[in-house]
Amino acid sequence: MRPVTAEQWQAHLASVLGRDILLEASPCGRPIERLAWCTGGGQSYIQQAAEAGMDAFITGEVSEQTIHVARELGIHFFAAGHHATERYGVWALGDWIAAQHGLEVRFVDIANPA
């Protein structure tokens, strides 16, 4: 991955996921070269991401504590929506089940702002 700014990555995520993305940019403003992603309610893994040398952490949900932890650790934090970050895994699982078991699988994507 070539280095990008936090704002560039935020715009990319918004485009791919089709929703607004919350960004808490690191005060140091360093570019993003390494990022960690934990879908859904994975905000509690931000410290492990920082300890592993990540420049940014993406998850679905945000808590007030996560914002403060991101600031203290100097890591860019993105909250991209619980539903938005988990649906791709469900689609992939459905494709796998269909291929492995010859079943018809339909994913009903019901919009959810969370």
N, C-alpha and C positions, 0 to 999 in steps of 0.2 A: 504494500500500500504506500503510495507516495504521501508525504505529509500534507495535511489539509488543516484549515482553521476550524475552530469549533463551530463558527457560524456557517461555513461551507458544509460541514457534516450535518448540521441541523437542517439546512435547506434540502440536502439530499434525502435525509430521513423523511422529512415532511412530504417530499415528492413521491417517494416509494410507498410510504404508508398511507398517504392521502389524509393527513391530519396535522394539526399544529403539534409541535414538539417543544416541550419545556427544556430549556438549556440553563444550567448554572455553570457558566464558564469559569475555568480556573483563573484565579487572580494573576498567575504568572503568564498567562496567555500563550503558552507553548503550543506548537502545532501538534496535531494528532498523527502519530505514526503507529501506535499500538492501542487497540481498544478491546474491551471485554463486553460481552452481551449476555444478560440473563433475563429471559422473557418473563412476562407476568409481574408478580410481586417480588422480584428479586433484589429490591433496593438494599437489603441487608448485606449483600455481598460486595458492596463498594469498597470496603476496607481491604478485602482480599485482592480485589482488582488493583488497588493502589500498591499494595505490598508486592504484587507480581510485576510491578513496573509499567502498568498500563497508563496511557495518557488520558484515556476517557473510559467511561462506563455507561452503558445503555441498559435500561430496563423499562418495564411497563409502568410501574407506579412510583410515587414519590411520597416521602413523609417529610415533615419539617426537620427532623433529625438528619435525614440524608443530605439536605442542602448544607447544613452546618458541617457535616463530616466531609463533604466534597470540598468545601472551602478550606477546612483545616488541613486536608491531605493534599490540596493543590491538584485535584483531578477534575477534568471536565465531566459533568454529569448531565445525562439526557434522560428524561422521562417521556417515553413515546406512546404510552397507553397500554394498559393490560391486554385488552382485546386485540389491539393492532399488532402487538409483538408476539402473541401466541397463535394467531390464526394460521400462519404459514406452517407451523409444525403439525397442526391438525390436518391441513391439506396434504402434506407429505405423508402422514400416517395413513390417510384415506387412500392415497395412490398406492402405497405399499400393500395395504390390505386387499385392494382390488386386484393388484397384480399377483399377489401370492395365493389368493383364495378364489379368484374368479368371481368376486362379488361386485355388484354395482354399489358404489359409494357416492352419496350426495352430501356435500357440505352446504349447510344453510347458514350463510353469513348474515347475521342480524346485527346491524350497526349498534355500536355501544360507545359512548364518548369516554368511558372509563379506561 
